[in-house]
Structures are given as C-alpha cells and as structure tokens.
Amino acid sequence: MTEIITIDGPSASGKTSVAKLVAQRLGIPYISSGLLYRAVALMCLLENVSAEEIETRLAKHRLELQPTATQNLVFLDGHEVSEALHSLEVDQVVSAVAVRPAIREYVNQVLRQIPPPFVVDGRDMGSTVFPQARYKFYLTANPEVRAQRRVPERGAAFDTVLAEIIRRDEADKRQSAPAKDAIILDTSYLDLDGVVQRVLEHITPPSGASSTTPS
C-alpha cells in the first residue's frame, strides 16, 4: 500500500528539515510544497506584478518540481531557480501569493499529480491537499525559536527575521490550522533528531520502501 505522509506547520517550525530526514530514512521521495508557492512569488518579482495579476499569467509559465529523498529542484520555464527561492524578497511576497485561491488550486493540482509514496511538507497538506493521508503531523515552535533557526539561512538580523515570522504567522493563519486528525509536536525544545524520531515512532514503513532508521 502506497502512503502519503504530511508534515505541516508555520514558517521555520522545522518541517522541511524533518520531512527531508523522515523521507530519507524511509527511503521515499520528499516534496516541499512551499517551494511551488515561492516559485510563483518569484514570478511576481521577475514580472514586477502583484499576486492578483500573476493569477492571469500562470498558464504561460512552466513550473516543475523534481523531488528526491534529500532535495527538491525547482525549474521555472526550464531554468533551475531553487536557490533564488530563499530570499527575504520572496519571503515578503509569498504570503500574498499563498492566499490567492486560484494559485493555491494551481499548486495543489501539481502536487496531486505526484505518485505516492512520499513525504510532503507545507501548511495545509494534511487538512486540504491530501486529506486521505494516513500519517499527518503538525510541527510548531514559539516565534523566537523559529527566528533563531532562520537567521543563518537569511543572513539578516534576528529582530528583522522575527518580525517577518510574526507577520507571516498572521498572514498564513487560515492556511496554517492543523488537520483535525494530525499529531501535533512542539519542536521548541527538541533537536532535529529528536523530532524525526518522534515522527518515525508513529509510522509503519510503506510497503516496498526500505527503512534506514537506526535500530
């Protein structure tokens, strides 16, 4: 039986790092749904248009995500843009993109075409995109801890990153509610390996997949 494992949570809750390691240890692909929204945000920046305006231009762009157990490569119109998706400029646009219903449906359709098994992280993967998923997790942590984690990635001051996370939390509130049947894990005081172990304790490896979890 093929499985879908969803790992949701707010910005910088650790869901991406956890999802990557869980996928790696189960021997199945990892998918970052947030990269597709970031790619649409990048479209806005490249075309110098608003999130509302980009909705009318989605059809002219070719967006692809190639997942592996350890990384995702994103291609926009045949060009790899993976590194360009992680910037403060994209951070500041992506929330406006993610709340647009037409853009969310566009991204969801891309995701639903990917054959399982896989681990996917995002904000509403378990509640909206894959409600049929057998395993659903929701990771959370306090804003200060999440800001501290993100500072090295952004190369910005702690106060700047914290303010952006708080703003994102408010903007993403509607998309960030956990699925009713999700297992909620507070990662504030757990290291990465600790969170991964907690997740794996709830999962039976999908049929045909090789588990590399240490015995």
N, C-alpha and C positions, 0 to 999 in steps of 0.2 A: 504493500500500500504506500503510495507516494504521500508525502507530508509537506505542509506549509507551516513554518514557524515564524510568527510575527513578534517583533520586538519594538514597541512603541515608547514614546517619552518625549519630554520637552527638549529644547535646544541644549546641547552639551551635557545631557544626562548620562552619557557613556554608551548609548545604544549602538552606535556604529562600531566602536571597538569591541563591544560584547558580541554583537551579531557576527562580526568577522571571525572571531575566535570560536564561537559556537559552530559556525558553518565549517571551519577548518577541522575542528575535532570530530565532527560528524561526517566529514568527507563529502559535503554537498555544497552547491553554489551559495554565495552571499549576494544579496541585492540591496542597494541603497536607493530607496525611493526618493529621498530628499535631493539626490543629485539631478533627477529629472526636473524638479521644480527650480533648482539652481540653474540648470541649463536654460530654462525658459526666462529666468531673471537675467541671465547673460544675454539672451536675445534682445531683451528690453534695452540693456545698456548699449549693445552694439548698434541697434537701430535708433537709439535715443527716443524711445516711445514709452508710454505708460503700460501698466499691466492690462488695463482695459483695451488699449489699442493693439497689443500683441495678440489678443484673442483672435482677431481677424486675420492674422498673418501666420498662424501656426501651420496651416496646410502647405505653405511654401517652403517650410524648413523640414529637413530630415534629421530626426533625433534618434540616436541609437545608444543602448547601454549594453555593454558586454560584461557579464558577471563571471567571476571565478570565486573560489573559496577564500581568496585573500584580498582581492581588489576589484574595483569596478572601473572600467574605462568608458568614458562618455564621448561620443562623436556628434558634432553638430555640422550638418552638411558635409560629412566626410572628413572633417578635421577634428583631431582629438583636442578636447577642451578641459580635460579633467582637472588640471592644476588651476586653471582660471576660475573655477567654480568656488574656490575657497578664498574669498577676499571680503573685506569689510563692505566694499561697494555692492557685492552680490548679497551679503547679509542684509543690507539695508533695503533691498528691493524684493527679496524672496517672499517675505510675509504678504506683501501686496499681491504677488503672483499667486501664492498658495490659497488665497481665499476666493479666487475667481472660479465659479462653478464650472465654466467651460474648460478652463485649464486643468482643474482637478480631474474632470472626466477624461480629458485627453491623456493625462499621465496615468490614470487608473486603467485605461484601456491598454496602454503599453505594458503595464505591469501584469495584467491578467492574461496576456498572451504568452508569458514565460512559463514553460512547463515545469511543474514541481518534480522532485523535492528541492526546496531552497529555504534559506533564512532571509527574511526581509525586514528592514528597519524603517521606521517613519513615525508618523503622528497618529494616523488612523488606519493602519494596516489591518489590525485585528477587528476594529469596530465597523469599518466601512468597506475597505477594498477586498479583504479576504475574511469575511465573517465565518466562513466554513473552516477556517484553520483549526487544526486540532490543538496546537500549542500556541498560547498567546501570553506575552509578557509585557509589562509596563514598568519601565525604569524611571525613577525620579531621584532628585537630589536638590538640596537647597541652592538658591541662586549664587551665593558666594562661592560655594564649592565648584559649581559649574563654570563660573567665571575664571576661577583659578586654573581649571583644566584647559580652558580655551585660550588663555593668554599666550602660551608658547606657539599655538597654531596661527594666531593673528598678528603677533608682533606689535600689539598695541598695549596701552596702559590698562591696568586692572580696572580702574573706575570706568574707563570707556567701554571695555568688554562687558562689565557688569550691567551698565546702563542699557547696552544693546540687548543683553539676555532678558532683562526685565521687560523691555519694550516688546521683544519677540514673544515672551510668555503671554502678554496681554493680547497681542495681535493674533496669536495662534490658539487662543483659549478654546475656541469652538472645535478646532481640529484635534486638540490635544487631550480630550477626555478619554480615559481608558475604556476598553471594551468591558462590558458587564462581567464577562467570564474570564478576564485577564488575571494573571498572577502579578501582583504589584510588589516591586522590590525597590526599597530605598537604598541607593548606592552611595549616599553621602559619606559613610564611614567604612565602606568596603573597597578593597583594591580590586583591580581588574580581574585577577584570577579568582578572587572570592565571588564576584558577581557571576562569572562564567560558570563556576562550579555550582552555584545555586540554581542557575538555569538548567544545566545539564542533569541535575538531580531529578528534574520533572520530566525529562524527555527519554523516550524509548527510541533508539536509532531507527530511522526509516528503513523499510525492507530493501535490501540490496545496497545500502550505503555502508561504508566502512567507518567505524568509530575509532578515533585515535585518542580517546580520552584516557589518560593515565590510569592504570589500575591501582 
